[in-house]
Amino acid sequence: MKKRHFDWEYVFEYIWQHCDKDGIWNGDAPTLAAEFDVPEDEARDLLSELSDRRLIEQLYLGKYAIVKWRERGERC
């Protein structure tokens, strides 16, 4: 059974909540798979979808940046 819903919105929220002050998330498909209790292939596909939506960008293996990062309290 999944811990939470596993769609792009929930995963993006998770990444946002777990990134550093510069919008960098140190995680990967295995990290998401473990957190949401889903197969790694599904997690990898969802990271790809977030990249396609231009919400995140993979910097290198295990490190992603939130595109158009704003500080948590900053208005759009």
C-alpha positions in Angstrom: 0.0 0.0 0.0 1.3 3.4 -0.9 2.1 5.8 1.9 0.7 8.8 0.0 -0.8 9.6 -3.4 1.9 9.2 -6.1 1.4 11.8 -8.8 3.5 14.7 -10.0 1.9 17.2 -7.7 2.6 15.2 -4.5 6.1 14.3 -5.6 6.9 17.9 -6.5 5.6 19.0 -3.1 7.8 16.3 -1.5 10.8 17.5 -3.4 10.0 21.2 -2.5 9.7 20.3 1.2 13.0 18.4 1.2 15.3 20.6 -0.8 17.9 23.0 0.6 17.6 26.8 0.8 18.8 27.1 -2.8 16.2 24.7 -4.3 18.5 21.7 -4.6 17.2 18.3 -3.8 19.6 15.5 -3.1 17.5 12.5 -4.1 16.8 10.2 -6.9 14.3 7.5 -8.1 15.3 5.1 -5.3 14.7 7.9 -2.7 11.2 8.5 -4.1 10.4 4.8 -4.4 11.3 4.2 -0.8 9.3 7.3 0.4 6.2 6.6 -1.6 6.5 2.8 -1.5 6.4 2.4 -5.3 8.7 0.6 -7.8 11.8 2.5 -8.9 10.7 2.5 -12.5 7.5 4.5 -11.5 9.6 6.9 -9.5 12.0 7.4 -12.4 9.1 8.0 -14.8 7.7 10.6 -12.5 11.0 12.4 -12.2 11.1 12.4 -15.9 7.6 13.9 -16.1 8.6 16.7 -13.6 11.5 17.5 -15.9 9.3 17.5 -19.0 7.0 19.9 -17.1 10.1 22.0 -16.5 9.6 21.9 -12.7 12.9 20.3 -11.9 16.2 19.8 -13.7 18.6 17.0 -13.1 22.0 18.5 -12.3 23.7 15.1 -12.1 22.9 11.7 -10.7 21.2 12.1 -7.3 20.8 15.9 -7.5 18.0 18.0 -8.9 17.3 21.7 -8.9 13.8 23.2 -8.8 13.4 25.4 -11.8 12.4 29.0 -11.1 13.1 28.5 -7.4 11.6 31.0 -5.0 12.3 31.2 -1.3 9.5 29.4 0.6 7.9 32.6 1.9 8.4 34.6 -1.4 5.4 35.5 -3.5 5.2 34.5 -7.2 
